């Protein structure tokens, strides 16, 4: 999944202490439930993203557990109130343990 590039949009990259940043993320992924069959009638193996996290300097600010009912190409929109400047790390983890990651820098003034 190394060729997958998530889309991240922050409404601002600099915020005053106590301010809020709105985050929007979208990642390309088929989210195969394991319940469908291919053209030969064989079950297509389950392959879903099962967790999503947004960390700031290693501290989790937002997380979600995903299930097979989540649509392909999952989109998240949420707000964070960062306490310090640093690196936001976005991580999507698949059933097989593989990860899709993206980072953004933010500044708290």
N, C-alpha and C positions, 0 to 999 in steps of 0.2 A: 504494500500500500504506500510505498515511498513516493510514488508518482502523484498521489492525491494532494492537491493544494487547497486547504480550507480557505473560505472567504471570511474575513474578520472585519467588522466595521465598528469603530468607537465613535460616539458623537463628539468626543473631544479627547485629546491626549494629554491635556494639562488641566488640572482641577485644583481649586482651593481646598485647604484642609476642611474636612467634613462635607465636601461636595460629592456629587453623584455622577457617575459615567454610565451611559446606556451602551450596552454591548449587543451586537447582532452577529451571529455565526451561522455559516452554512457549509456543510461538507458533503462531497459526492460519495455516496455509498449505496449499494443495492438493497441492503437490509433484507436478505433472504430469510424467510421465516422457517424453512425446513418442512413446509406443508405442501408446497407445489411440486408438480412433476414435470420433467422435461419431455421433449417430443417422443422419446422412447418409453415413457411411462415410469422412469426411474425418479425416485425422490431427489430433489435438489437439496443438498446439505444446508443446514442452518448456518447462516453467516450474518450476524448482526453486530452492530456497535452496542455494547452493553453498559458502558459508563461514559460520562462526559464530565470533565472538571475544568474549572478556571481557577488557577492559582496565581497569587502575587508573591514573588520571592519565596516560593515554596509553601505558602499558607493558602489553603483552599478558601476561596470566596464564594464559589457556586459549584454545585455538583448535581448530577442527575443519573439515576439508574434507568436504563432503557430496556424495553421488552420487545418481543417480536411484532407487536402491533404498531410500533413506531414506523412511520412512512420512510421510504427511501429518501436519501439526501436530507437528513434531519437538520432543522433550523431551530435555533434558540435565540430568544431575545430576553435580556434581563438587565437589571441595574446593579451596580456595585458602588460601595462607598470605600474607596481605598484609603488606608491610613498612612501610606508611605509611597514614595516613588520607587520605580523598579520595573521588573519584567513580568508581564502577564503571560502565563503559559496555558494554552488551551490544549487539552488532551482528550482524544476519543479512543477508547480501547475496544477492540474486536473480540469475539468469542475465542479466537486462537491466541489471544494475548498480544497481537500486533497493535501498534499505536500509530495514530495520525496526530502530529503536533504542529502548533503554530505559536508564534510569540509576537507580542507587541510591547513597546516601551510606553510607560506613562510617567507623568511628573505630577507630584502633589506639592503645591507651593504654600 
